[in-house]
Amino acid sequence: DEVEGTDDVPGPSVPRKSTRRRKAKSFGYDFQLYLVEGTRDKTVSLREYCYIIEEDPRTLCEAMASRDVAFWKEAIQSEIDSIMHNVTWELTDLPPGCKALGCKWILKKDKSGWKHR
């Protein structure tokens, strides 16, 4: 018995590739994503932190309007005390015709909730 039609078997086909342009997804300007490496046992405490994360204030006014205002005031006072103790700055009167240099407080919380300035 002969097998008929063995010459008509198509070869492996090349997968089609879409020509549609992909559009980047946007979850909003405040969306943050953190990738954590490790086993489930090692990352369980980090997972809880991810749910309670709160955005750090960007300005001193935001810090003073937040529910953590007492903690931010304490962190700022601690920094000022440290600066004065180390004689980093010296308080003086501004000479006439001169402008004072500005500064900005950078307020951050680490994963354990400690406030940093």
The first five atom37 places (N, CA, C, CB, O) and aatype in JSON, in Angstrom:
{
  "aatype": [3, 6, 19, 6, 7, 16, 3, 3, 19, 14, 7, 14, 15, 19, 14, 1, 11, 15, 16, 1, 1, 1, 11, 0, 11, 15, 13, 7, 18, 3, 13, 5, 10, 18, 10, 19, 6, 7, 16, 1, 3, 11, 16, 19, 15, 10, 1, 6, 18, 4, 18, 9, 9, 6, 6, 3, 14, 1, 16, 10, 4, 6, 0, 12, 0, 15, 1, 3, 19, 0, 13, 17, 11, 6, 0, 9, 5, 15, 6, 9, 3, 15, 9, 12, 8, 2, 19, 16, 17, 6, 10, 16, 3, 10, 14, 14, 7, 4, 11, 0, 10, 7, 4, 11, 17, 9, 10, 11, 11, 3, 11, 15, 7, 17, 11, 8, 1],
  "atom_mask": [
    [1, 1, 1, 1, 1],
    [1, 1, 1, 1, 1],
    [1, 1, 1, 1, 1],
    [1, 1, 1, 1, 1],
    [1, 1, 1, 0, 1],
    [1, 1, 1, 1, 1],
    [1, 1, 1, 1, 1],
    [1, 1, 1, 1, 1],
    [1, 1, 1, 1, 1],
    [1, 1, 1, 1, 1],
    [1, 1, 1, 0, 1],
    [1, 1, 1, 1, 1],
    [1, 1, 1, 1, 1],
    [1, 1, 1, 1, 1],
    [1, 1, 1, 1, 1],
    [1, 1, 1, 1, 1],
    [1, 1, 1, 1, 1],
    [1, 1, 1, 1, 1],
    [1, 1, 1, 1, 1],
    [1, 1, 1, 1, 1],
    [1, 1, 1, 1, 1],
    [1, 1, 1, 1, 1],
    [1, 1, 1, 1, 1],
    [1, 1, 1, 1, 1],
    [1, 1, 1, 1, 1],
    [1, 1, 1, 1, 1],
    [1, 1, 1, 1, 1],
    [1, 1, 1, 0, 1],
    [1, 1, 1, 1, 1],
    [1, 1, 1, 1, 1],
    [1, 1, 1, 1, 1],
    [1, 1, 1, 1, 1],
    [1, 1, 1, 1, 1],
    [1, 1, 1, 1, 1],
    [1, 1, 1, 1, 1],
    [1, 1, 1, 1, 1],
    [1, 1, 1, 1, 1],
    [1, 1, 1, 0, 1],
    [1, 1, 1, 1, 1],
    [1, 1, 1, 1, 1],
    [1, 1, 1, 1, 1],
    [1, 1, 1, 1, 1],
    [1, 1, 1, 1, 1],
    [1, 1, 1, 1, 1],
    [1, 1, 1, 1, 1],
    [1, 1, 1, 1, 1],
    [1, 1, 1, 1, 1],
    [1, 1, 1, 1, 1],
    [1, 1, 1, 1, 1],
    [1, 1, 1, 1, 1],
    [1, 1, 1, 1, 1],
    [1, 1, 1, 1, 1],
    [1, 1, 1, 1, 1],
    [1, 1, 1, 1, 1],
    [1, 1, 1, 1, 1],
    [1, 1, 1, 1, 1],
    [1, 1, 1, 1, 1],
    [1, 1, 1, 1, 1],
    [1, 1, 1, 1, 1],
    [1, 1, 1, 1, 1],
    [1, 1, 1, 1, 1],
    [1, 1, 1, 1, 1],
    [1, 1, 1, 1, 1],
    [1, 1, 1, 1, 1],
    [1, 1, 1, 1, 1],
    [1, 1, 1, 1, 1],
    [1, 1, 1, 1, 1],
    [1, 1, 1, 1, 1],
    [1, 1, 1, 1, 1],
    [1, 1, 1, 1, 1],
    [1, 1, 1, 1, 1],
    [1, 1, 1, 1, 1],
    [1, 1, 1, 1, 1],
    [1, 1, 1, 1, 1],
    [1, 1, 1, 1, 1],
    [1, 1, 1, 1, 1],
    [1, 1, 1, 1, 1],
    [1, 1, 1, 1, 1],
    [1, 1, 1, 1, 1],
    [1, 1, 1, 1, 1],
    [1, 1, 1, 1, 1],
    [1, 1, 1, 1, 1],
    [1, 1, 1, 1, 1],
    [1, 1, 1, 1, 1],
    [1, 1, 1, 1, 1],
    [1, 1, 1, 1, 1],
    [1, 1, 1, 1, 1],
    [1, 1, 1, 1, 1],
    [1, 1, 1, 1, 1],
    [1, 1, 1, 1, 1],
    [1, 1, 1, 1, 1],
    [1, 1, 1, 1, 1],
    [1, 1, 1, 1, 1],
    [1, 1, 1, 1, 1],
    [1, 1, 1, 1, 1],
    [1, 1, 1, 1, 1],
    [1, 1, 1, 0, 1],
    [1, 1, 1, 1, 1],
    [1, 1, 1, 1, 1],
    [1, 1, 1, 1, 1],
    [1, 1, 1, 1, 1],
    [1, 1, 1, 0, 1],
    [1, 1, 1, 1, 1],
    [1, 1, 1, 1, 1],
    [1, 1, 1, 1, 1],
    [1, 1, 1, 1, 1],
    [1, 1, 1, 1, 1],
    [1, 1, 1, 1, 1],
    [1, 1, 1, 1, 1],
    [1, 1, 1, 1, 1],
    [1, 1, 1, 1, 1],
    [1, 1, 1, 1, 1],
    [1, 1, 1, 0, 1],
    [1, 1, 1, 1, 1],
    [1, 1, 1, 1, 1],
    [1, 1, 1, 1, 1],
    [1, 1, 1, 1, 1]
  ],
  "atom_positions": [
    [[0.84, -1.19, 0.0], [0.0, 0.0, 0.0], [0.88, 1.25, 0.0], [-0.95, 0.0, 1.22], [1.83, 1.38, 0.77]],
    [[0.53, 2.13, -0.87], [1.29, 3.38, -0.95], [0.56, 4.49, -0.19], [1.5, 3.79, -2.43], [-0.67, 4.53, -0.14]],
    [[1.34, 5.38, 0.41], [0.78, 6.54, 1.11], [0.71, 7.67, 0.11], [1.63, 6.93, 2.37], [1.71, 8.05, -0.51]],
    [[-0.47, 8.21, -0.03], [-0.64, 9.28, -1.01], [-0.67, 10.65, -0.32], [-1.93, 9.06, -1.81], [-1.09, 10.76, 0.83]],
    [[-0.23, 11.68, -1.01], [-0.34, 13.05, -0.53], [0.72, 13.47, 0.47], [0.0, 0.0, 0.0], [0.51, 14.46, 1.17]],
    [[1.84, 12.78, 0.59], [2.86, 13.17, 1.55], [3.61, 14.41, 1.12], [3.84, 12.05, 1.76], [4.25, 15.06, 1.95]],
    [[3.54, 14.77, -0.15], [4.24, 15.96, -0.64], [3.49, 17.25, -0.31], [4.45, 15.86, -2.14], [4.08, 18.33, -0.42]],
    [[2.21, 17.19, 0.1], [1.41, 18.4, 0.35], [1.5, 18.88, 1.8], [-0.05, 18.12, 0.0], [0.85, 19.88, 2.13]],
    [[2.26, 18.26, 2.66], [2.3, 18.64, 4.08], [3.01, 19.98, 4.21], [3.03, 17.54, 4.94], [4.17, 20.13, 3.81]],
    [[2.31, 20.98, 4.79], [2.94, 22.3, 4.94], [4.05, 22.25, 6.0], [1.89, 23.37, 5.32], [3.97, 21.48, 6.96]],
    [[5.08, 23.07, 5.8], [6.18, 23.15, 6.77], [5.76, 23.98, 7.97], [0.0, 0.0, 0.0], [4.63, 24.46, 8.04]],
    [[6.67, 24.16, 8.92], [6.33, 24.97, 10.11], [6.02, 26.41, 9.69], [7.49, 24.95, 11.14], [6.73, 27.01, 8.89]],
    [[4.94, 26.95, 10.26], [4.54, 28.3, 9.88], [5.2, 29.32, 10.81], [3.0, 28.45, 9.93], [5.47, 29.03, 11.98]],
    [[5.45, 30.48, 10.29], [6.04, 31.57, 11.07], [4.9, 32.32, 11.74], [6.9, 32.52, 10.16], [3.93, 32.69, 11.08]],
    [[5.01, 32.57, 13.07], [3.93, 33.29, 13.75], [3.78, 34.71, 13.18], [4.19, 33.35, 15.26], [4.75, 35.36, 12.82]],
    [[2.54, 35.15, 13.13], [2.28, 36.5, 12.64], [2.69, 37.51, 13.71], [0.79, 36.67, 12.27], [2.64, 37.21, 14.9]],
    [[3.08, 38.67, 13.28], [3.45, 39.73, 14.21], [2.51, 40.91, 13.98], [4.93, 40.16, 14.02], [2.31, 41.35, 12.85]],
    [[1.94, 41.41, 15.05], [0.99, 42.51, 14.94], [1.68, 43.77, 14.45], [0.31, 42.76, 16.29], [2.83, 44.04, 14.8]],
    [[0.98, 44.53, 13.65], [1.5, 45.81, 13.17], [0.92, 46.97, 13.97], [1.17, 45.98, 11.68], [1.25, 48.13, 13.74]],
    [[0.06, 46.65, 14.92], [-0.56, 47.68, 15.74], [0.47, 48.26, 16.7], [-1.78, 47.11, 16.52], [1.27, 47.53, 17.28]],
    [[0.47, 49.58, 16.87], [1.39, 50.23, 17.79], [0.86, 50.08, 19.21], [1.58, 51.73, 17.44], [-0.32, 50.31, 19.48]],
    [[1.74, 49.7, 20.1], [1.34, 49.54, 21.5], [1.34, 50.89, 22.19], [2.29, 48.57, 22.24], [2.18, 51.75, 21.93]],
    [[0.37, 51.06, 23.07], [0.24, 52.3, 23.82], [0.65, 52.01, 25.26], [-1.23, 52.86, 23.75], [0.15, 51.07, 25.88]],
    [[1.56, 52.81, 25.79], [2.04, 52.61, 27.16], [0.89, 52.83, 28.14], [3.22, 53.55, 27.48], [0.1, 53.76, 27.99]],
    [[0.81, 51.96, 29.14], [-0.24, 52.1, 30.15], [0.15, 53.17, 31.15], [-0.49, 50.76, 30.88], [1.32, 53.31, 31.51]],
    [[-0.82, 53.92, 31.58], [-0.6, 54.95, 32.58], [-1.54, 54.7, 33.75], [-0.8, 56.37, 31.98], [-2.75, 54.63, 33.58]],
    [[-0.96, 54.57, 34.92], [-1.75, 54.35, 36.13], [-1.84, 55.62, 36.97], [-1.17, 53.21, 36.96], [-2.29, 55.57, 38.11]],
    [[-1.42, 56.75, 36.41], [-1.46, 58.01, 37.14], [-0.07, 58.43, 37.57], [0.0, 0.0, 0.0], [0.84, 57.6, 37.66]],
    [[0.09, 59.72, 37.83], [1.41, 60.26, 38.16], [1.93, 59.76, 39.5], [1.35, 61.77, 38.17], [3.14, 59.75, 39.73]],
    [[1.03, 59.34, 40.4], [1.47, 58.94, 41.73], [1.61, 57.43, 41.89], [0.51, 59.47, 42.75], [1.82, 56.95, 43.0]],
    [[1.49, 56.68, 40.8], [1.59, 55.22, 40.87], [3.05, 54.82, 41.02], [0.98, 54.56, 39.62], [3.91, 55.28, 40.27]],
    [[3.33, 53.96, 42.0], [4.68, 53.46, 42.22], [4.65, 51.95, 42.27], [5.3, 54.05, 43.52], [3.71, 51.36, 42.8]],
    [[5.66, 51.33, 41.73], [5.75, 49.87, 41.72], [7.11, 49.47, 42.26], [5.53, 49.3, 40.29], [8.14, 50.0, 41.84]],
    [[7.11, 48.54, 43.19], [8.35, 48.04, 43.77], [8.42, 46.54, 43.54], [8.45, 48.37, 45.28], [7.46, 45.83, 43.82]],
    [[9.53, 46.06, 43.05], [9.75, 44.64, 42.87], [10.59, 44.14, 44.04], [10.44, 44.32, 41.51], [11.64, 44.71, 44.34]],
    [[10.12, 43.1, 44.68], [10.8, 42.55, 45.85], [11.28, 41.16, 45.51], [9.87, 42.54, 47.1], [10.51, 40.33, 45.04]],
    [[12.57, 40.9, 45.76], [13.12, 39.58, 45.51], [13.21, 38.82, 46.82], [14.5, 39.67, 44.82], [13.49, 39.41, 47.86]],
    [[12.98, 37.52, 46.77], [13.12, 36.69, 47.95], [11.99, 35.69, 48.04], [0.0, 0.0, 0.0], [11.09, 35.67, 47.2]],
    [[12.05, 34.87, 49.06], [11.01, 33.87, 49.26], [9.82, 34.51, 49.96], [11.54, 32.67, 50.07], [9.91, 35.62, 50.47]],
    [[8.73, 33.81, 49.97], [7.52, 34.33, 50.61], [7.76, 34.6, 52.09], [6.35, 33.33, 50.43], [7.29, 35.61, 52.62]],
    [[8.49, 33.71, 52.76], [8.76, 33.9, 54.19], [9.6, 35.15, 54.45], [9.48, 32.67, 54.76], [9.4, 35.84, 55.44]],
    [[10.53, 35.42, 53.55], [11.42, 36.57, 53.75], [10.74, 37.89, 53.41], [12.66, 36.42, 52.92], [11.15, 38.94, 53.92]],
    [[9.73, 37.88, 52.56], [9.13, 39.12, 52.1], [7.79, 39.44, 52.75], [8.95, 39.07, 50.63], [7.17, 40.45, 52.4]],
    [[7.33, 38.63, 53.68], [6.01, 38.85, 54.27], [5.93, 40.2, 54.97], [5.67, 37.73, 55.26], [4.9, 40.87, 54.89]],
    [[6.98, 40.63, 55.67], [6.93, 41.92, 56.35], [6.94, 43.07, 55.34], [8.11, 42.06, 57.33], [6.34, 44.12, 55.6]],
    [[7.61, 42.89, 54.21], [7.62, 43.94, 53.19], [6.25, 44.09, 52.54], [8.67, 43.62, 52.12], [5.86, 45.19, 52.17]],
    [[5.54, 42.99, 52.41], [4.21, 43.04, 51.8], [3.27, 43.9, 52.64], [3.63, 41.62, 51.65], [2.5, 44.69, 52.1]],
    [[3.34, 43.77, 53.95], [2.49, 44.58, 54.82], [2.84, 46.05, 54.67], [2.62, 44.15, 56.29], [1.96, 46.91, 54.69]],
    [[4.12, 46.35, 54.52], [4.57, 47.73, 54.35], [3.99, 48.33, 53.07], [6.09, 47.79, 54.32], [3.64, 49.51, 53.04]],
    [[3.89, 47.54, 52.03], [3.39, 48.04, 50.74], [1.96, 48.56, 50.85], [3.46, 46.95, 49.68], [1.58, 49.48, 50.12]],
    [[1.18, 48.0, 51.74], [-0.21, 48.41, 51.86], [-0.38, 49.67, 52.68], [-1.02, 47.3, 52.48], [-1.37, 50.39, 52.52]],
    [[0.56, 49.97, 53.56], [0.41, 51.14, 54.41], [1.28, 52.31, 53.96], [0.73, 50.79, 55.84], [1.39, 53.32, 54.66]],
    [[1.9, 52.16, 52.79], [2.79, 53.22, 52.33], [1.99, 54.5, 52.09], [3.52, 52.79, 51.03], [0.87, 54.48, 51.58]],
    [[2.58, 55.59, 52.47], [1.94, 56.89, 52.35], [2.96, 57.81, 51.7], [1.45, 57.44, 53.74], [4.15, 57.73, 52.02]],
    [[2.53, 58.65, 50.83], [3.46, 59.53, 50.13], [4.07, 60.53, 51.1], [2.75, 60.25, 48.98], [3.38, 61.09, 51.95]],
    [[5.37, 60.75, 50.96], [6.07, 61.73, 51.78], [5.65, 63.13, 51.34], [7.6, 61.56, 51.68], [5.37, 63.36, 50.16]],
    [[5.62, 64.07, 52.28], [5.26, 65.44, 51.9], [6.34, 66.04, 51.01], [5.05, 66.32, 53.15], [7.53, 65.79, 51.2]],
    [[5.92, 66.83, 50.04], [6.88, 67.46, 49.11], [7.32, 68.83, 49.59], [6.27, 67.57, 47.72], [8.37, 69.33, 49.19]],
    [[6.52, 69.44, 50.44], [6.85, 70.77, 50.94], [6.65, 70.8, 52.44], [6.0, 71.87, 50.24], [6.02, 69.92, 53.02]],
    [[7.19, 71.84, 53.06], [7.01, 72.02, 54.49], [5.53, 72.26, 54.81], [7.87, 73.2, 55.0], [5.04, 71.8, 55.84]],
    [[4.83, 72.97, 53.93], [3.4, 73.22, 54.14], [2.61, 71.91, 54.14], [2.85, 74.16, 53.04], [1.7, 71.73, 54.96]],
    [[2.95, 70.99, 53.23], [2.28, 69.69, 53.21], [2.55, 68.91, 54.5], [2.74, 68.86, 51.99], [1.65, 68.26, 55.03]],
    [[3.77, 68.99, 54.98], [4.12, 68.28, 56.23], [3.33, 68.86, 57.4], [5.63, 68.38, 56.51], [2.87, 68.11, 58.26]],
    [[3.19, 70.17, 57.43], [2.48, 70.81, 58.53], [0.97, 70.59, 58.44], [2.77, 72.3, 58.54], [0.27, 70.75, 59.44]],
    [[0.47, 70.23, 57.26], [-0.96, 69.96, 57.09], [-1.29, 68.47, 57.21], [-1.44, 70.49, 55.74], [-2.46, 68.09, 57.17]],
    [[-0.26, 67.63, 57.34], [-0.5, 66.18, 57.39], [-0.89, 65.73, 58.79], [0.75, 65.42, 56.92], [-0.77, 66.48, 59.76]],
    [[-1.34, 64.5, 58.87], [-1.72, 63.96, 60.2], [-0.49, 63.66, 61.05], [-2.56, 62.7, 60.04], [-0.61, 63.44, 62.25]],
    [[0.7, 63.64, 60.43], [1.95, 63.38, 61.15], [2.68, 64.65, 61.52], [2.86, 62.5, 60.32], [3.89, 64.63, 61.72]],
    [[1.97, 65.76, 61.62], [2.6, 67.06, 61.85], [3.48, 67.05, 63.1], [1.53, 68.14, 61.98], [4.56, 67.65, 63.08]],
    [[3.07, 66.41, 64.17], [3.87, 66.4, 65.4], [5.2, 65.69, 65.18], [3.1, 65.71, 66.54], [6.23, 66.13, 65.69]],
    [[5.19, 64.61, 64.41], [6.42, 63.88, 64.14], [7.36, 64.69, 63.24], [6.11, 62.54, 63.49], [8.57, 64.69, 63.45]],
    [[6.78, 65.38, 62.23], [7.61, 66.19, 61.34], [8.22, 67.36, 62.11], [6.78, 66.72, 60.15], [9.39, 67.69, 61.9]],
    [[7.46, 67.98, 63.0], [8.0, 69.08, 63.8], [9.15, 68.59, 64.67], [6.9, 69.71, 64.68], [10.16, 69.27, 64.82]],
    [[8.98, 67.4, 65.25], [10.04, 66.82, 66.08], [11.29, 66.54, 65.25], [9.54, 65.52, 66.76], [12.4, 66.81, 65.71]],
    [[11.13, 66.0, 64.05], [12.28, 65.71, 63.18], [12.99, 67.0, 62.77], [11.81, 64.93, 61.92], [14.22, 67.05, 62.74]],
    [[12.22, 68.03, 62.45], [12.8, 69.31, 62.05], [13.54, 69.94, 63.22], [11.72, 70.27, 61.53], [14.65, 70.45, 63.06]],
    [[12.93, 69.92, 64.4], [13.58, 70.49, 65.58], [14.86, 69.74, 65.91], [12.63, 70.47, 66.79], [15.86, 70.35, 66.3]],
    [[14.84, 68.43, 65.76], [16.04, 67.62, 65.99], [17.15, 68.01, 65.03], [15.71, 66.12, 65.84], [18.32, 68.1, 65.43]],
    [[16.81, 68.25, 63.78], [17.81, 68.67, 62.78], [18.36, 70.05, 63.11], [17.2, 68.66, 61.37], [19.57, 70.27, 63.01]],
    [[17.49, 70.97, 63.5], [17.95, 72.32, 63.86], [18.86, 72.26, 65.08], [16.75, 73.26, 64.14], [19.89, 72.93, 65.11]],
    [[18.49, 71.47, 66.08], [19.33, 71.31, 67.27], [20.7, 70.75, 66.9], [18.64, 70.38, 68.3], [21.72, 71.19, 67.43]],
    [[20.72, 69.78, 66.0], [21.98, 69.18, 65.56], [22.85, 70.21, 64.84], [21.7, 67.98, 64.63], [24.06, 70.27, 65.06]],
    [[22.24, 71.02, 63.99], [22.98, 72.06, 63.26], [23.57, 73.07, 64.23], [22.06, 72.78, 62.25], [24.73, 73.46, 64.09]],
    [[22.8, 73.49, 65.21], [23.28, 74.47, 66.19], [24.37, 73.86, 67.08], [22.11, 74.99, 67.05], [25.35, 74.53, 67.4]],
    [[24.2, 72.61, 67.48], [25.18, 71.95, 68.34], [26.52, 71.78, 67.62], [24.64, 70.57, 68.8], [27.57, 71.93, 68.24]],
    [[26.48, 71.47, 66.33], [27.7, 71.27, 65.55], [28.27, 72.57, 64.98], [27.43, 70.3, 64.42], [29.26, 72.55, 64.25]],
    [[27.65, 73.69, 65.32], [28.05, 75.01, 64.85], [28.18, 75.02, 63.32], [29.39, 75.44, 65.51], [29.13, 75.56, 62.76]],
    [[27.2, 74.42, 62.67], [27.16, 74.4, 61.22], [26.79, 75.78, 60.7], [26.16, 73.34, 60.7], [27.34, 76.25, 59.7]],
    [[25.87, 76.42, 61.37], [25.44, 77.76, 61.0], [25.67, 78.69, 62.19], [23.95, 77.78, 60.57], [25.78, 78.25, 63.33]],
    [[25.74, 79.96, 61.87], [25.81, 80.97, 62.92], [24.73, 82.0, 62.61], [27.25, 81.63, 63.01], [24.71, 82.57, 61.52]],
    [[23.85, 82.23, 63.56], [22.78, 83.2, 63.34], [23.35, 84.61, 63.42], [21.64, 83.01, 64.38], [23.99, 84.99, 64.4]],
    [[23.12, 85.38, 62.38], [23.57, 86.77, 62.32], [22.47, 87.6, 61.66], [24.92, 86.9, 61.54], [21.53, 87.06, 61.08]],
    [[22.62, 88.91, 61.77], [21.7, 89.81, 61.08], [22.13, 89.9, 59.62], [21.68, 91.23, 61.75], [23.32, 89.9, 59.31]],
    [[21.16, 89.98, 58.74], [21.42, 90.09, 57.32], [21.9, 91.5, 57.0], [20.16, 89.73, 56.48], [21.23, 92.47, 57.36]],
    [[23.05, 91.64, 56.34], [23.53, 92.99, 56.01], [22.54, 93.71, 55.1], [24.91, 92.92, 55.32], [21.85, 93.07, 54.3]],
    [[22.45, 95.03, 55.2], [21.51, 95.79, 54.37], [21.8, 95.58, 52.88], [21.59, 97.29, 54.71], [22.95, 95.54, 52.45]],
    [[20.73, 95.44, 52.1], [20.86, 95.28, 50.65], [21.17, 93.86, 50.21], [0.0, 0.0, 0.0], [21.32, 93.61, 49.01]],
    [[21.27, 92.92, 51.13], [21.58, 91.53, 50.77], [20.32, 90.67, 50.9], [22.72, 90.96, 51.66], [19.44, 90.96, 51.71]],
    [[20.27, 89.63, 50.1], [19.16, 88.68, 50.17], [19.65, 87.39, 50.81], [18.57, 88.41, 48.75], [20.77, 86.94, 50.56]],
    [[18.81, 86.8, 51.62], [19.15, 85.51, 52.24], [18.99, 84.4, 51.21], [18.26, 85.24, 53.49], [18.11, 84.46, 50.35]],
    [[19.83, 83.38, 51.31], [19.7, 82.21, 50.45], [18.54, 81.36, 50.94], [21.01, 81.38, 50.42], [18.31, 81.24, 52.14]],
    [[17.82, 80.78, 50.02], [16.7, 79.92, 50.39], [17.18, 78.5, 50.7], [0.0, 0.0, 0.0], [18.33, 78.15, 50.42]],
    [[16.31, 77.72, 51.25], [16.61, 76.31, 51.51], [15.31, 75.52, 51.42], [17.31, 76.12, 52.91], [14.22, 76.1, 51.42]],
    [[15.43, 74.22, 51.35], [14.25, 73.37, 51.25], [14.43, 72.17, 52.15], [13.99, 72.93, 49.79], [15.48, 71.53, 52.15]],
    [[13.42, 71.86, 52.92], [13.43, 70.67, 53.76], [13.05, 69.47, 52.91], [12.47, 70.82, 54.97], [12.06, 69.51, 52.18]],
    [[13.82, 68.4, 53.0], [13.5, 67.14, 52.34], [13.05, 66.19, 53.44], [14.74, 66.56, 51.52], [13.85, 65.77, 54.27]],
    [[11.77, 65.86, 53.45], [11.19, 65.04, 54.51], [10.86, 63.66, 53.96], [9.92, 65.72, 55.1], [10.1, 63.54, 52.99]],
    [[11.41, 62.62, 54.57], [11.23, 61.25, 54.09], [10.92, 60.33, 55.27], [12.48, 60.75, 53.33], [11.35, 60.57, 56.39]],
    [[10.17, 59.26, 54.97], [9.93, 58.19, 55.94], [10.56, 56.92, 55.39], [8.39, 57.99, 56.21], [10.46, 56.65, 54.2]],
    [[11.21, 56.14, 56.25], [11.72, 54.86, 55.78], [10.65, 53.8, 55.99], [13.04, 54.48, 56.53], [9.56, 54.11, 56.47]],
    [[10.95, 52.54, 55.63], [9.9, 51.51, 55.66], [9.4, 51.18, 57.06], [10.41, 50.27, 55.02], [8.33, 50.6, 57.21]],
    [[10.17, 51.54, 58.1], [9.69, 51.27, 59.45], [8.87, 52.43, 60.0], [10.87, 50.98, 60.38], [8.35, 52.36, 61.11]],
    [[8.75, 53.51, 59.22], [7.91, 54.63, 59.64], [8.66, 55.78, 60.28], [0.0, 0.0, 0.0], [8.05, 56.77, 60.66]],
    [[9.98, 55.67, 60.41], [10.76, 56.75, 61.01], [10.78, 57.94, 60.08], [12.19, 56.29, 61.33], [10.88, 57.79, 58.86]],
    [[10.69, 59.13, 60.65], [10.72, 60.35, 59.86], [12.17, 60.8, 59.73], [9.85, 61.47, 60.5], [12.93, 60.79, 60.7]],
    [[12.55, 61.19, 58.52], [13.88, 61.72, 58.27], [13.75, 63.11, 57.69], [14.69, 60.8, 57.31], [12.75, 63.43, 57.04]],
    [[14.76, 63.93, 57.92], [14.7, 65.29, 57.39], [15.87, 65.5, 56.48], [14.69, 66.34, 58.51], [16.02, 66.59, 55.91]]
  ]
}
